[in-house]
Amino acid sequence: MNRTVVASGAFRFPMGFCISRQLARLAVLGGALMLGACADKPPVPDWQVNAFGSVQRASDAYLSGRGRVADQEWRAARGEAARTGRPDVLAKVELNRCAAQAASAEVLDCPAFEALRADVQPAELLAYADYLAGRGLTAQQIALLPEAQRKAATNVGAIAEIADPLSLLVASGAALRAGRATPETLVKAGDVASAQGWSRALLGWLSLRAERARTLGDEALEASIKRRMALVQTQGQPVQAGDMKGDGSAKNEKAPEKRP
């Protein structure tokens, strides 16, 4: 049996090792990864195992607002990918990172991938990068996208039909970058991030909703959203009146650390 990890979110990492049923679903690049059954095959190279684990942990940490852990795991994943000397393998790691940013409603470029673009051959990686960047895609490029993203690339309403949480958030982020996101997109993405406990992603989508409410002059909705944001920012701890802004959100500025 061909033992590969199939990432409906964007790409494949060959794995080839036994894994428990509980660990068989790992979300990377917006899709559930199904690990094939074990068979009589040579042991998988350790860089593949290490890179896969680091990417999964980095993505989860990033979405959950654990930035230091995410940075450490991204560095580890890059290091493992670089052992191969293959730009396409490193490009996959960078696309994972950019997908996590998109899922968090962060409209950012993907410079580390772009630095590799000239040496990246698989057309599916180039199509996915353009999708995350909000660029217009041809029908041929759309066909190369992960299955979960194909309908969403042409129909923003299809995003709500995506079952996998990370896939849905990535599609929402791509729509946001392309200027196609609707108010319903923001609400759905926030609800999904909330259900998963992905605090960084949740704050990103709530912030967009609060900005829209302010633009529309809906002060009550804006205040309500900012109270939700404050709950996340304070991690549920009681907040003193002096620690709140006039709009009801938490003051998230931290005092500078004292250095010896």
HELIX and SHEET records of a PDB file:
HELIX    1   1 ARG A   21  LEU A   23  5                                   3    
HELIX    2   2 ASP A   46  LEU A   63  1                                  18    
HELIX    3   3 GLY A   67  ALA A   82  1                                  16    
HELIX    4   4 PRO A   87  ALA A  103  1                                  17    
HELIX    5   5 PRO A  111  GLU A  114  1                                   4    
HELIX    6   6 ARG A  117  ASP A  119  5                                   3    
HELIX    7   7 ALA A  123  LEU A  132  1                                  10    
HELIX    8   8 ALA A  139  LEU A  144  1                                   6    
HELIX    9   9 GLU A  147  THR A  154  1                                   8    
HELIX   10  10 VAL A  156  GLU A  161  5                                   6    
HELIX   11  11 PRO A  165  ALA A  178  1                                  14    
HELIX   12  12 PRO A  183  GLN A  196  1                                  14    
HELIX   13  13 SER A  199  LEU A  216  1                                  18    
HELIX   14  14 GLU A  219  GLN A  233  1                                  15    
HELIX   15  15 ALA A  241  ASP A  243  5                                   3    
SHEET    1   A 4 ARG A  12  PRO A  14  0                                        
SHEET    2   A 4 THR A   4  ALA A   7 -1                                        
SHEET    3   A 4 GLY A  31  LEU A  35 -1                                        
SHEET    4   A 4 ARG A  25  VAL A  28 -1                                        
END                                                                             
